[in-house]
Amino acid sequence: MFESFEFERKGISERAADYIKQFIVEGKYKVNQKLPGEREMAANLKVSRNTVREAYKILEAYGYITIKHGTGIFVASEEYQISKMASFFFVSTDQLKDLFAIRKILENSAVEWAIEHASPSQVNELAGIVEEAKGETKNKNDHHNLAELDQKFHLALAHLSGNTVLIHVMHNLIDLLQESRLQSMKIPSRPVKSVDEHVKIVGAVQARKVDQAQHYMAEHLESVERSITESLQEDFGTEG
């Protein structure tokens, strides 16, 4: 089933895990499909059973597979993968930085394409989300509602881009950042600041000014990332 290939001694389990993961990503192993057992996979990859056992543990830790003792090893659903990945991404400030770097690239394109493709009524709907959030900051200041409205704003902007791939990636990325978004809304002054930054972005989109919209989006994401990072450092007692 597999092509023969050579492993270097260093990191052999990680390399085996990467190889199996690639088959999952490419869809050669489908969601809920049972994977070969350790002995069969070891023979396919021409490695030891111990190597395959460790590779499966790596893939389970990252949410690509689920190991059901007495039943077998199965490809995990995309939802399960996202939930597992989220627990890794939220803890590390370095990985958080990487996630925001990807957001900056995606949302930079999102505002440009939204300006190109969105109708005035669609942009007004985006503005309506911001107005609702503004009211929330003045009234109850409910962290959960504010976090949901923040998510709604960014996903709505992605949908206005008209790019189906960007929309799909943004949905997954937003899920990964769900916990950090809620935590950011608990930071004093962060909700009001985010809403004010959203107002600037919407204004630029309404004026059809691409450079200005991208500038405001970059400022917003950098501001949010900085707030979350500083909050994490305070929580874990780390230094800048």
MDAnalysis code that builds the backbone (N, CA, C; Angstrom):
import MDAnalysis as mda
import numpy as np

u = mda.Universe.empty(720, n_residues=240, atom_resindex=np.repeat(np.arange(240), 3), trajectory=True)
u.add_TopologyAttr("name", ["N", "CA", "C"] * 240)
u.add_TopologyAttr("resid", np.arange(1, 241))
u.add_TopologyAttr("resname", ["MET", "PHE", "GLU", "SER", "PHE", "GLU", "PHE", "GLU", "ARG", "LYS", "GLY", "ILE", "SER", "GLU", "ARG", "ALA", "ALA", "ASP", "TYR", "ILE", "LYS", "GLN", "PHE", "ILE", "VAL", "GLU", "GLY", "LYS", "TYR", "LYS", "VAL", "ASN", "GLN", "LYS", "LEU", "PRO", "GLY", "GLU", "ARG", "GLU", "MET", "ALA", "ALA", "ASN", "LEU", "LYS", "VAL", "SER", "ARG", "ASN", "THR", "VAL", "ARG", "GLU", "ALA", "TYR", "LYS", "ILE", "LEU", "GLU", "ALA", "TYR", "GLY", "TYR", "ILE", "THR", "ILE", "LYS", "HIS", "GLY", "THR", "GLY", "ILE", "PHE", "VAL", "ALA", "SER", "GLU", "GLU", "TYR", "GLN", "ILE", "SER", "LYS", "MET", "ALA", "SER", "PHE", "PHE", "PHE", "VAL", "SER", "THR", "ASP", "GLN", "LEU", "LYS", "ASP", "LEU", "PHE", "ALA", "ILE", "ARG", "LYS", "ILE", "LEU", "GLU", "ASN", "SER", "ALA", "VAL", "GLU", "TRP", "ALA", "ILE", "GLU", "HIS", "ALA", "SER", "PRO", "SER", "GLN", "VAL", "ASN", "GLU", "LEU", "ALA", "GLY", "ILE", "VAL", "GLU", "GLU", "ALA", "LYS", "GLY", "GLU", "THR", "LYS", "ASN", "LYS", "ASN", "ASP", "HIS", "HIS", "ASN", "LEU", "ALA", "GLU", "LEU", "ASP", "GLN", "LYS", "PHE", "HIS", "LEU", "ALA", "LEU", "ALA", "HIS", "LEU", "SER", "GLY", "ASN", "THR", "VAL", "LEU", "ILE", "HIS", "VAL", "MET", "HIS", "ASN", "LEU", "ILE", "ASP", "LEU", "LEU", "GLN", "GLU", "SER", "ARG", "LEU", "GLN", "SER", "MET", "LYS", "ILE", "PRO", "SER", "ARG", "PRO", "VAL", "LYS", "SER", "VAL", "ASP", "GLU", "HIS", "VAL", "LYS", "ILE", "VAL", "GLY", "ALA", "VAL", "GLN", "ALA", "ARG", "LYS", "VAL", "ASP", "GLN", "ALA", "GLN", "HIS", "TYR", "MET", "ALA", "GLU", "HIS", "LEU", "GLU", "SER", "VAL", "GLU", "ARG", "SER", "ILE", "THR", "GLU", "SER", "LEU", "GLN", "GLU", "ASP", "PHE", "GLY", "THR", "GLU", "GLY"])
u.atoms.positions = np.array([
    [0.822, -1.203, 0.000],
    [0.000, 0.000, 0.000],
    [0.858, 1.256, 0.000],
    [1.974, 1.224, 0.733],
    [2.847, 2.378, 0.811],
    [4.012, 2.213, -0.141],
    [4.527, 3.353, -0.604],
    [5.783, 3.325, -1.322],
    [6.873, 3.043, -0.306],
    [7.953, 2.382, -0.715],
    [9.052, 2.181, 0.222],
    [9.817, 3.483, 0.353],
    [10.328, 3.764, 1.521],
    [11.053, 4.993, 1.759],
    [12.017, 4.759, 2.897],
    [12.983, 5.658, 3.042],
    [14.015, 5.528, 4.055],
    [13.775, 6.532, 5.169],
    [13.979, 6.079, 6.395],
    [13.930, 6.960, 7.549],
    [15.345, 7.208, 8.044],
    [15.631, 8.398, 8.487],
    [16.862, 8.639, 9.217],
    [16.637, 8.140, 10.627],
    [17.699, 7.743, 11.320],
    [17.562, 7.220, 12.667],
    [16.974, 8.273, 13.604],
    [17.422, 9.524, 13.478],
    [16.961, 10.584, 14.362],
    [15.520, 10.958, 14.020],
    [14.663, 10.922, 15.030],
    [13.278, 11.322, 14.816],
    [12.488, 10.332, 13.984],
    [12.798, 9.068, 14.077],
    [12.143, 8.083, 13.212],
    [10.641, 7.987, 13.498],
    [10.262, 8.071, 14.766],
    [8.835, 7.994, 15.103],
    [8.085, 9.202, 14.566],
    [8.715, 10.401, 14.694],
    [8.097, 11.623, 14.175],
    [7.944, 11.553, 12.668],
    [8.935, 10.988, 11.990],
    [8.874, 10.867, 10.530],
    [7.774, 9.885, 10.120],
    [7.651, 8.807, 10.878],
    [6.582, 7.844, 10.594],
    [5.224, 8.494, 10.808],
    [5.106, 9.276, 11.890],
    [3.851, 9.974, 12.169],
    [3.513, 10.950, 11.047],
    [4.511, 11.681, 10.562],
    [4.285, 12.631, 9.466],
    [3.804, 11.922, 8.215],
    [4.375, 10.763, 7.957],
    [4.013, 10.009, 6.755],
    [2.558, 9.544, 6.836],
    [2.180, 9.000, 8.006],
    [0.794, 8.542, 8.193],
    [-0.159, 9.736, 8.152],
    [0.247, 10.836, 8.793],
    [-0.591, 12.040, 8.816],
    [-0.864, 12.531, 7.401],
    [0.133, 12.455, 6.525],
    [-0.046, 12.923, 5.161],
    [-1.144, 12.137, 4.449],
    [-1.211, 10.852, 4.731],
    [-2.266, 10.036, 4.129],
    [-3.639, 10.451, 4.649],
    [-3.693, 10.853, 5.914],
    [-4.953, 11.316, 6.492],
    [-5.367, 12.638, 5.865],
    [-4.403, 13.574, 5.779],
    [-4.675, 14.900, 5.214],
    [-5.118, 14.795, 3.766],
    [-4.509, 13.885, 3.013],
    [-4.835, 13.717, 1.593],
    [-6.133, 12.933, 1.377],
    [-6.698, 12.408, 2.464],
    [-7.958, 11.688, 2.350],
    [-7.827, 10.231, 1.958],
    [-6.593, 9.708, 1.956],
    [-6.412, 8.298, 1.632],
    [-6.901, 7.419, 2.782],
    [-6.847, 7.984, 3.985],
    [-7.520, 7.402, 5.132],
    [-8.668, 8.343, 5.471],
    [-9.894, 7.839, 5.479],
    [-11.070, 8.668, 5.701],
    [-11.411, 8.765, 7.188],
    [-12.228, 9.788, 7.526],
    [-12.701, 9.948, 8.892],
    [-13.433, 8.678, 9.331],
    [-13.104, 8.209, 10.532],
    [-13.682, 7.007, 11.158],
    [-13.180, 5.704, 10.555],
    [-12.283, 5.804, 9.572],
    [-11.720, 4.578, 8.999],
    [-10.725, 3.963, 9.971],
    [-10.736, 2.650, 10.064],
    [-9.808, 1.931, 10.939],
    [-8.458, 1.819, 10.250],
    [-7.407, 2.197, 10.966],
    [-6.049, 2.120, 10.426],
    [-5.470, 0.728, 10.642],
    [-4.448, 0.353, 9.853],
    [-3.783, -0.939, 10.075],
    [-3.209, -1.021, 11.491],
    [-3.158, -2.201, 12.054],
    [-2.560, -2.397, 13.368],
    [-1.059, -2.163, 13.326],
    [-0.443, -2.198, 14.491],
    [0.993, -1.902, 14.581],
    [1.832, -2.824, 13.710],
    [1.529, -4.115, 13.737],
    [2.329, -5.078, 12.980],
    [2.220, -4.815, 11.479],
    [0.988, -4.627, 10.996],
    [0.784, -4.408, 9.563],
    [1.393, -3.084, 9.112],
    [1.184, -2.010, 9.921],
    [1.746, -0.717, 9.555],
    [3.263, -0.751, 9.572],
    [3.825, -1.474, 10.529],
    [5.291, -1.591, 10.608],
    [5.839, -2.271, 9.355],
    [5.133, -3.302, 8.895],
    [5.562, -3.997, 7.680],
    [5.431, -3.083, 6.467],
    [4.361, -2.303, 6.406],
    [4.148, -1.386, 5.284],
    [5.229, -0.314, 5.212],
    [5.584, 0.218, 6.391],
    [6.556, 1.315, 6.434],
    [7.993, 0.832, 6.554],
    [8.148, -0.503, 6.788],
    [9.481, -1.089, 6.950],
    [10.212, -0.480, 8.159],
    [9.487, -0.417, 9.248],
    [10.047, 0.051, 10.516],
    [9.604, -0.925, 11.602],
    [10.050, -0.686, 12.826],
    [9.692, -1.577, 13.921],
    [8.292, -1.272, 14.454],
    [7.728, -2.232, 15.180],
    [6.411, -2.019, 15.792],
    [6.479, -0.907, 16.831],
    [7.614, -0.825, 17.543],
    [7.776, 0.237, 18.543],
    [7.708, 1.616, 17.902],
    [8.289, 1.729, 16.707],
    [8.253, 3.005, 15.983],
    [6.821, 3.375, 15.632],
    [6.065, 2.411, 15.145],
    [4.663, 2.652, 14.793],
    [3.852, 2.985, 16.036],
    [4.121, 2.275, 17.137],
    [3.399, 2.540, 18.390],
    [3.602, 3.990, 18.825],
    [4.863, 4.460, 18.751],
    [5.163, 5.841, 19.131],
    [4.545, 6.836, 18.144],
    [4.565, 6.479, 16.864],
    [3.977, 7.353, 15.839],
    [2.477, 7.519, 16.081],
    [1.804, 6.423, 16.433],
    [0.370, 6.490, 16.718],
    [0.091, 7.355, 17.949],
    [0.980, 7.261, 18.957],
    [0.811, 8.090, 20.151],
    [0.938, 9.578, 19.806],
    [1.878, 9.893, 18.919],
    [2.064, 11.283, 18.483],
    [0.812, 11.784, 17.772],
    [0.298, 10.968, 16.868],
    [-0.886, 11.355, 16.102],
    [-2.120, 11.465, 16.994],
    [-2.199, 10.618, 18.016],
    [-3.324, 10.706, 18.945],
    [-3.242, 12.002, 19.755],
    [-2.023, 12.369, 20.180],
    [-1.839, 13.584, 20.973],
    [-2.265, 14.826, 20.207],
    [-2.045, 14.817, 18.903],
    [-2.412, 15.967, 18.082],
    [-3.821, 15.871, 17.514],
    [-4.524, 14.784, 17.859],
    [-5.925, 14.703, 17.491],
    [-6.222, 14.125, 16.122],
    [-5.212, 13.581, 15.447],
    [-5.464, 13.029, 14.112],
    [-6.136, 11.658, 14.170],
    [-5.884, 10.923, 15.248],
    [-6.464, 9.586, 15.377],
    [-7.004, 9.401, 16.792],
    [-7.866, 8.430, 16.942],
    [-8.313, 8.012, 18.270],
    [-7.985, 6.529, 18.423],
    [-7.442, 6.177, 19.577],
    [-7.077, 4.790, 19.849],
    [-8.111, 4.208, 20.794],
    [-8.866, 3.241, 20.309],
    [-9.894, 2.592, 21.115],
    [-9.389, 1.200, 21.485],
    [-8.981, 1.055, 22.720],
    [-8.378, -0.194, 23.171],
    [-9.357, -1.355, 23.021],
    [-8.865, -2.400, 22.407],
    [-9.689, -3.577, 22.161],
    [-10.478, -3.501, 20.871],
    [-10.477, -2.308, 20.254],
    [-11.237, -2.128, 18.997],
    [-10.323, -1.791, 17.833],
    [-9.423, -0.827, 18.051],
    [-8.506, -0.451, 16.983],
    [-8.173, 1.031, 16.987],
    [-7.570, 1.459, 15.912],
    [-7.123, 2.849, 15.756],
    [-7.887, 3.447, 14.586],
    [-8.497, 4.632, 14.819],
    [-9.387, 5.220, 13.823],
    [-9.012, 6.672, 13.530],
    [-9.290, 7.099, 12.307],
    [-9.068, 8.493, 11.918],
    [-10.113, 9.353, 12.616],
    [-9.653, 10.408, 13.295],
    [-10.552, 11.278, 14.054],
    [-11.273, 12.249, 13.130],
    [-12.403, 12.762, 13.603],
    [-13.153, 13.759, 12.841],
    [-12.413, 15.092, 12.873],
    [-12.752, 15.969, 11.936],
    [-12.127, 17.290, 11.886],
    [-12.436, 18.078, 13.156],
    [-13.649, 17.939, 13.672],
    [-14.033, 18.653, 14.894],
    [-13.171, 18.222, 16.067],
    [-12.898, 16.913, 16.154],
    [-12.060, 16.404, 17.243],
    [-10.631, 16.919, 17.099],
    [-10.137, 16.948, 15.857],
    [-8.787, 17.465, 15.612],
    [-8.672, 18.910, 16.067],
    [-9.681, 19.721, 15.746],
    [-9.671, 21.144, 16.112],
    [-9.664, 21.309, 17.628],
    [-10.505, 20.522, 18.314],
    [-10.589, 20.656, 19.770],
    [-9.276, 20.265, 20.434],
    [-8.595, 19.249, 19.888],
    [-7.301, 18.840, 20.444],
    [-6.238, 19.888, 20.173],
    [-6.244, 20.416, 18.948],
    [-5.244, 21.418, 18.576],
    [-5.403, 22.685, 19.402],
    [-6.641, 23.031, 19.714],
    [-6.895, 24.255, 20.461],
    [-6.206, 24.242, 21.815],
    [-6.192, 23.075, 22.458],
    [-5.578, 22.990, 23.777],
    [-4.075, 23.210, 23.704],
    [-3.457, 22.839, 22.579],
    [-2.028, 23.078, 22.399],
    [-1.760, 24.548, 22.095],
    [-2.548, 25.099, 21.182],
    [-2.277, 26.448, 20.697],
    [-2.498, 27.516, 21.765],
    [-3.449, 27.290, 22.662],
    [-3.751, 28.348, 23.610],
    [-2.637, 28.530, 24.631],
    [-1.955, 27.442, 24.986],
    [-0.962, 27.506, 26.051],
    [0.296, 28.243, 25.630],
    [0.747, 28.029, 24.416],
    [2.029, 28.560, 24.000],
    [1.914, 29.943, 23.355],
    [2.647, 30.907, 23.913],
    [2.620, 32.247, 23.325],
    [3.309, 32.248, 21.958],
    [4.289, 31.353, 21.775],
    [4.962, 31.264, 20.475],
    [3.988, 30.788, 19.410],
    [3.194, 29.781, 19.728],
    [2.224, 29.264, 18.772],
    [1.087, 30.264, 18.565],
    [0.745, 30.987, 19.625],
    [-0.260, 32.040, 19.501],
    [0.224, 33.084, 18.496],
    [1.496, 33.402, 18.575],
    [2.095, 34.362, 17.646],
    [1.989, 33.864, 16.208],
    [2.223, 32.561, 16.020],
    [2.125, 31.977, 14.681],
    [0.696, 32.048, 14.152],
    [-0.272, 31.783, 15.034],
    [-1.669, 31.845, 14.619],
    [-2.057, 33.258, 14.195],
    [-1.604, 34.242, 14.946],
    [-1.931, 35.624, 14.588],
    [-1.204, 36.046, 13.310],
    [-0.023, 35.489, 13.069],
    [0.688, 35.795, 11.825],
    [-0.133, 35.322, 10.627],
    [-0.749, 34.140, 10.760],
    [-1.609, 33.620, 9.698],
    [-2.865, 34.480, 9.563],
    [-3.434, 34.889, 10.702],
    [-4.625, 35.754, 10.656],
    [-4.340, 37.049, 9.902],
    [-3.175, 37.622, 10.145],
    [-2.828, 38.896, 9.497],
    [-2.809, 38.739, 7.973],
    [-2.276, 37.618, 7.520],
    [-2.227, 37.363, 6.073],
    [-3.636, 37.179, 5.517],
    [-4.424, 36.339, 6.184],
    [-5.771, 36.029, 5.704],
    [-6.695, 37.242, 5.746],
    [-6.681, 37.960, 6.871],
    [-7.630, 39.059, 7.023],
    [-7.197, 40.297, 6.252],
    [-5.928, 40.378, 5.930],
    [-5.457, 41.428, 5.028],
    [-6.102, 41.243, 3.656],
    [-6.167, 39.989, 3.210],
    [-6.826, 39.686, 1.932],
    [-8.336, 39.806, 2.053],
    [-8.872, 39.411, 3.213],
    [-10.319, 39.436, 3.409],
    [-10.888, 40.842, 3.232],
    [-10.228, 41.846, 3.837],
    [-10.763, 43.208, 3.720],
    [-10.659, 43.716, 2.277],
    [-9.595, 43.334, 1.589],
    [-9.442, 43.757, 0.192],
    [-10.546, 43.168, -0.678],
    [-10.774, 41.860, -0.525],
    [-11.787, 41.197, -1.352],
    [-13.199, 41.614, -0.957],
    [-13.396, 41.911, 0.326],
    [-14.703, 42.384, 0.768],
    [-15.040, 43.714, 0.104],
    [-14.050, 44.588, 0.022],
    [-14.246, 45.889, -0.628],
    [-14.559, 45.704, -2.116],
    [-13.920, 44.705, -2.716],
    [-14.119, 44.456, -4.144],
    [-15.487, 43.823, -4.440],
    [-15.964, 42.952, -3.543],
    [-17.127, 42.117, -3.878],
    [-18.400, 42.405, -3.094],
    [-18.277, 42.961, -1.886],
    [-19.460, 43.104, -1.028],
    [-20.376, 44.225, -1.509],
    [-21.678, 43.988, -1.399],
    [-22.668, 45.012, -1.738],
    [-22.808, 45.973, -0.560],
    [-23.352, 47.170, -0.793],
    [-23.563, 48.116, 0.317],
    [-24.406, 47.529, 1.449],
    [-25.411, 46.731, 1.109],
    [-26.262, 46.135, 2.148],
    [-25.483, 45.124, 2.989],
    [-24.573, 44.394, 2.354],
    [-23.755, 43.436, 3.092],
    [-22.797, 44.156, 4.044],
    [-22.240, 45.263, 3.579],
    [-21.341, 46.052, 4.434],
    [-22.133, 46.644, 5.600],
    [-23.373, 47.033, 5.334],
    [-24.224, 47.553, 6.407],
    [-24.506, 46.496, 7.470],
    [-24.633, 45.256, 7.036],
    [-24.831, 44.156, 7.989],
    [-23.597, 43.998, 8.873],
    [-22.421, 44.163, 8.270],
    [-21.177, 44.102, 9.026],
    [-21.140, 45.225, 10.059],
    [-21.553, 46.414, 9.635],
    [-21.606, 47.559, 10.546],
    [-22.598, 47.307, 11.673],
    [-23.673, 46.592, 11.369],
    [-24.683, 46.280, 12.380],
    [-24.128, 45.409, 13.500],
    [-23.231, 44.490, 13.140],
    [-22.596, 43.638, 14.148],
    [-21.771, 44.495, 15.113],
    [-21.061, 45.469, 14.549],
    [-20.234, 46.361, 15.365],
    [-21.105, 47.214, 16.281],
    [-22.230, 47.693, 15.760],
    [-23.138, 48.508, 16.577],
    [-23.708, 47.697, 17.737],
    [-24.019, 46.435, 17.464],
    [-24.533, 45.563, 18.520],
    [-23.486, 45.366, 19.609],
    [-22.238, 45.173, 19.184],
    [-21.144, 45.000, 20.148],
    [-20.915, 46.278, 20.941],
    [-21.043, 47.402, 20.266],
    [-20.871, 48.694, 20.946],
    [-21.909, 48.846, 22.063],
    [-23.144, 48.455, 21.768],
    [-24.197, 48.509, 22.774],
    [-23.912, 47.568, 23.932],
    [-23.333, 46.426, 23.628],
    [-23.005, 45.440, 24.663],
    [-21.951, 45.988, 25.628],
    [-20.987, 46.733, 25.114],
    [-19.942, 47.300, 25.983],
    [-20.512, 48.381, 26.903],
    [-21.577, 49.034, 26.462],
    [-22.173, 50.111, 27.268],
    [-23.169, 49.579, 28.287],
    [-23.708, 48.396, 28.022],
    [-24.735, 47.853, 28.905],
    [-24.182, 46.759, 29.817],
    [-24.503, 45.520, 29.497],
    [-24.151, 44.410, 30.391],
    [-22.662, 44.075, 30.358],
    [-22.025, 44.334, 29.225],
    [-20.606, 43.985, 29.063],
    [-20.381, 42.491, 29.322],
    [-21.263, 41.660, 28.740],
    [-21.190, 40.217, 28.890],
    [-20.030, 39.667, 28.065],
    [-19.073, 39.033, 28.735],
    [-17.869, 38.570, 28.045],
    [-18.174, 37.550, 26.948],
    [-19.093, 36.628, 27.247],
    [-19.428, 35.597, 26.264],
    [-20.090, 36.211, 25.029],
    [-21.025, 37.128, 25.242],
    [-21.688, 37.782, 24.113],
    [-20.704, 38.600, 23.286],
    [-19.815, 39.297, 23.974],
    [-18.810, 40.105, 23.268],
    [-17.875, 39.228, 22.449],
    [-17.493, 38.085, 23.026],
    [-16.618, 37.157, 22.306],
    [-17.330, 36.614, 21.067],
    [-18.622, 36.301, 21.197],
    [-19.403, 35.793, 20.061],
    [-19.550, 36.860, 18.974],
    [-19.770, 38.104, 19.383],
    [-19.911, 39.192, 18.412],
    [-18.588, 39.485, 17.719],
    [-17.499, 39.347, 18.460],
    [-16.171, 39.526, 17.872],
    [-15.934, 38.463, 16.801],
    [-16.257, 37.227, 17.144],
    [-16.127, 36.127, 16.187],
    [-17.027, 36.352, 14.977],
    [-18.251, 36.793, 15.245],
    [-19.225, 37.035, 14.175],
    [-18.714, 38.093, 13.201],
    [-18.073, 39.137, 13.742],
    [-17.540, 40.207, 12.902],
    [-16.480, 39.675, 11.946],
    [-15.518, 38.945, 12.478],
    [-14.412, 38.472, 11.641],
    [-14.867, 37.421, 10.628],
    [-15.796, 36.556, 11.024],
    [-16.306, 35.558, 10.078],
    [-17.170, 36.216, 9.005],
    [-17.946, 37.237, 9.392],
    [-18.763, 37.960, 8.406],
    [-17.875, 38.629, 7.367],
    [-16.771, 39.194, 7.831],
    [-15.824, 39.834, 6.914],
    [-15.228, 38.802, 5.952],
    [-14.926, 37.627, 6.469],
    [-14.401, 36.555, 5.616],
    [-15.436, 36.162, 4.561],
    [-16.700, 36.064, 4.960],
    [-17.757, 35.697, 4.011],
    [-17.944, 36.774, 2.936],
    [-17.750, 38.031, 3.308],
    [-17.877, 39.109, 2.327],
    [-16.788, 39.040, 1.260],
    [-15.684, 38.353, 1.583],
    [-14.591, 38.234, 0.608],
    [-15.017, 37.412, -0.602],
    [-15.971, 36.483, -0.388],
    [-16.424, 35.633, -1.482],
    [-15.484, 34.490, -1.809],
    [-14.390, 34.355, -1.037],
    [-13.402, 33.297, -1.280],
    [-13.723, 32.112, -0.373],
    [-14.177, 31.009, -0.963],
    [-14.637, 29.866, -0.166],
    [-13.514, 29.208, 0.630],
    [-12.304, 29.184, 0.072],
    [-11.173, 28.586, 0.798],
    [-10.830, 29.437, 2.020],
    [-10.779, 30.755, 1.833],
    [-10.487, 31.653, 2.950],
    [-11.546, 31.503, 4.043],
    [-12.808, 31.399, 3.642],
    [-13.900, 31.242, 4.602],
    [-13.707, 29.981, 5.436],
    [-13.372, 28.872, 4.774],
    [-13.192, 27.600, 5.471],
    [-12.022, 27.671, 6.444],
    [-10.907, 28.219, 5.989],
    [-9.722, 28.322, 6.845],
    [-9.988, 29.239, 8.039],
    [-10.690, 30.352, 7.788],
    [-10.993, 31.287, 8.866],
    [-11.884, 30.642, 9.925],
    [-12.831, 29.818, 9.515],
    [-13.693, 29.141, 10.481],
    [-12.850, 28.250, 11.395],
    [-11.919, 27.512, 10.819],
    [-11.058, 26.648, 11.628],
    [-10.147, 27.463, 12.533],
    [-9.606, 28.541, 11.989],
    [-8.694, 29.389, 12.759],
    [-9.423, 30.064, 13.916],
    [-10.628, 30.522, 13.652],
    [-11.437, 31.155, 14.700],
    [-11.727, 30.158, 15.825],
    [-11.983, 28.897, 15.451],
    [-12.229, 27.864, 16.461],
    [-10.999, 27.656, 17.340],
    [-9.828, 27.668, 16.723],
    [-8.589, 27.476, 17.472],
    [-8.364, 28.591, 18.485],
    [-8.846, 29.777, 18.162],
    [-8.624, 30.942, 19.015],
    [-9.819, 31.249, 19.918],
    [-10.756, 30.324, 19.974],
    [-11.992, 30.587, 20.725],
    [-11.719, 30.908, 22.196],
    [-10.888, 30.096, 22.840],
    [-10.611, 30.301, 24.259],
    [-9.842, 31.595, 24.496],
    [-8.861, 31.880, 23.636],
    [-8.085, 33.108, 23.810],
    [-8.950, 34.337, 23.560],
    [-9.954, 34.217, 22.670],
    [-10.857, 35.344, 22.415],
    [-11.689, 35.653, 23.665],
    [-12.187, 34.607, 24.304],
    [-12.980, 34.810, 25.519],
    [-12.124, 35.434, 26.614],
    [-10.901, 34.945, 26.747],
    [-10.010, 35.505, 27.766],
    [-9.692, 36.972, 27.479],
    [-9.527, 37.305, 26.212],
    [-9.196, 38.691, 25.861],
    [-10.324, 39.637, 26.227],
    [-11.584, 39.152, 26.140],
    [-12.729, 39.993, 26.470],
    [-12.847, 40.258, 27.972],
    [-12.100, 39.496, 28.759],
    [-12.092, 39.696, 30.204],
    [-11.004, 40.689, 30.632],
    [-10.148, 41.058, 29.679],
    [-9.097, 42.021, 29.979],
    [-9.713, 43.422, 30.037],
    [-9.492, 44.163, 31.126],
    [-10.066, 45.512, 31.245],
    [-9.765, 46.378, 30.022],
    [-10.770, 47.042, 29.519],
    [-10.704, 47.963, 28.369],
    [-10.545, 47.272, 27.017],
    [-10.254, 45.945, 26.991],
    [-10.057, 45.265, 25.704],
    [-11.333, 45.237, 24.863],
    [-12.504, 44.935, 25.432],
    [-13.721, 44.906, 24.601],
    [-13.998, 46.237, 23.914],
    [-13.899, 47.338, 24.668],
    [-14.148, 48.661, 24.097],
    [-13.132, 48.973, 23.005],
    [-11.873, 48.609, 23.271],
    [-10.814, 48.878, 22.292],
    [-11.060, 48.089, 21.006],
    [-11.447, 46.824, 21.138],
    [-11.714, 45.991, 19.960],
    [-12.864, 46.561, 19.133],
    [-13.927, 46.981, 19.825],
    [-15.080, 47.553, 19.116],
    [-14.675, 48.833, 18.383],
    [-13.903, 49.688, 19.041],
    [-13.432, 50.921, 18.394],
    [-12.592, 50.613, 17.156],
    [-11.778, 49.575, 17.254],
    [-10.939, 49.185, 16.106],
    [-11.798, 48.609, 14.981],
    [-12.841, 47.865, 15.343],
    [-13.770, 47.341, 14.338],
    [-14.495, 48.477, 13.616],
    [-14.827, 49.521, 14.364],
    [-15.498, 50.692, 13.771],
    [-14.623, 51.297, 12.673],
    [-13.325, 51.417, 12.935],
    [-12.396, 51.983, 11.949],
    [-12.322, 51.096, 10.702],
    [-12.294, 49.787, 10.926],
    [-12.214, 48.852, 9.797],
    [-13.458, 48.970, 8.928],
    [-14.631, 48.966, 9.565],
    [-15.890, 49.066, 8.822],
    [-15.960, 50.384, 8.058],
    [-15.514, 51.466, 8.687],
    [-15.529, 52.774, 8.023],
    [-14.704, 52.766, 6.747],
    [-13.537, 52.112, 6.824],
    [-12.666, 52.037, 5.646],
    [-13.282, 51.150, 4.564],
    [-13.951, 50.069, 4.987],
    [-14.618, 49.183, 4.018],
    [-15.770, 49.921, 3.349],
    [-16.530, 50.680, 4.129],
    [-17.646, 51.454, 3.567],
    [-17.146, 52.506, 2.579],
    [-15.973, 53.068, 2.869],
    [-15.393, 54.086, 1.984],
    [-14.652, 53.463, 0.811],
    [-14.569, 52.120, 0.809],
    [-13.892, 51.366, -0.260],
    [-12.411, 51.760, -0.360],
    [-11.771, 51.960, 0.796],
    [-10.352, 52.313, 0.847],
    [-9.557, 51.100, 1.323],
    [-8.978, 50.370, 0.370],
    [-8.306, 49.104, 0.671],
    [-7.115, 49.303, 1.604],
    [-6.219, 50.226, 1.257],
    [-5.013, 50.430, 2.064],
    [-5.357, 50.798, 3.501],
    [-6.341, 51.655, 3.653],
    [-6.735, 52.093, 4.990],
    [-7.355, 50.937, 5.780],
    [-8.197, 50.162, 5.132],
    [-8.834, 49.016, 5.796],
    [-7.791, 47.991, 6.241],
    [-6.815, 47.730, 5.373],
    [-5.757, 46.783, 5.722],
    [-4.894, 47.316, 6.862],
    [-4.643, 48.611, 6.863],
    [-3.868, 49.235, 7.930],
    [-4.587, 49.102, 9.269],
    [-5.886, 49.378, 9.283],
    [-6.666, 49.280, 10.516],
    [-6.778, 47.832, 10.983],
    [-6.894, 46.893, 10.038],
    [-6.971, 45.485, 10.412],
    [-5.656, 45.027, 11.048],
    [-4.540, 45.420, 10.452],
    [-3.230, 45.044, 11.000],
    [-3.057, 45.624, 12.402],
    [-3.439, 46.863, 12.579],
    [-3.352, 47.501, 13.897],
    [-4.206, 46.749, 14.925],
    [-5.395, 46.376, 14.496],
    [-6.323, 45.678, 15.389],
    [-5.753, 44.336, 15.830],
    [-5.285, 43.528, 14.883],
    [-4.782, 42.198, 15.218],
    [-3.524, 42.276, 16.078],
    [-2.666, 43.241, 15.797],
    [-1.466, 43.423, 16.615],
    [-1.836, 43.836, 18.039],
    [-2.851, 44.680, 18.158],
    [-3.311, 45.141, 19.462],
    [-3.896, 43.989, 20.277],
    [-4.723, 43.158, 19.636],
    [-5.332, 42.016, 20.318],
    [-4.261, 41.011, 20.732],
    [-3.348, 40.715, 19.822],
    [-2.267, 39.764, 20.131],
    [-1.444, 40.247, 21.323],
    [-1.145, 41.533, 21.327],
    [-0.356, 42.110, 22.423],
    [-1.102, 41.987, 23.755],
    [-2.399, 42.264, 23.740],
    [-3.203, 42.176, 24.963],
    [-3.237, 40.749, 25.506],
    [-3.452, 39.778, 24.614],
    [-3.525, 38.384, 25.039],
    [-2.173, 37.904, 25.561],
    [-1.108, 38.251, 24.852],
    [0.232, 37.825, 25.256],
    [0.592, 38.385, 26.621],
    [0.311, 39.658, 26.831],
    [0.609, 40.290, 28.121],
    [-0.216, 39.649, 29.236],
    [-1.466, 39.320, 28.937],
    [-2.318, 38.684, 29.929],
    [-1.800, 37.301, 30.296],
    [-1.359, 36.541, 29.283],
    [-0.802, 35.208, 29.535],
    [0.467, 35.294, 30.372],
    [1.299, 36.276, 30.080],
    [2.543, 36.449, 30.822],
    [2.269, 36.751, 32.292],
    [1.233, 37.529, 32.532],
    [0.854, 37.850, 33.912],
    [0.310, 36.602, 34.624],
    [-0.504, 35.823, 33.886],
    [-1.105, 34.629, 34.487],
    [-0.070, 33.587, 34.859],
    [0.957, 33.436, 33.991],
    [1.945, 32.384, 34.220],
    [3.233, 32.906, 34.834],
    [3.260, 34.229, 35.125],
    [4.420, 34.799, 35.794],
    [5.664, 34.807, 34.958],
    [5.500, 34.909, 33.621],
    [6.647, 34.950, 32.724],
    [7.027, 36.368, 32.421],
    [8.184, 36.548, 31.856],
    [8.661, 37.867, 31.499],
    [8.615, 38.031, 30.003],
    [8.535, 39.356, 29.585],
    [8.372, 39.715, 28.183],
    [9.225, 39.012, 27.224],
])
